[in-house]
Amino acid sequence: MTSQLCIVLTQVCRFGSFICKAIGGQLINLRV
């Protein structure tokens, strides 16, 4: 169960970082 939870958390972190990069890129584009 613990290993499965770690896998899920890893996927969530990757997806979250992808969203952060996308939002960050849009903010930079808007500023420029």
URZIVEN-V103826 format. One record per pair of residues at least 4 apart in sequence whose C-alpha atoms are under 6 Angstrom apart, sorted by the first residue. I is the first residue (numbers start at 1). GAP is how many residues later the second one is. Records with the same first field share a line. If there is no record, write none. Layout:
I = GAP ; GAP
This chain:
12 = 4
20 = 4
21 = 4
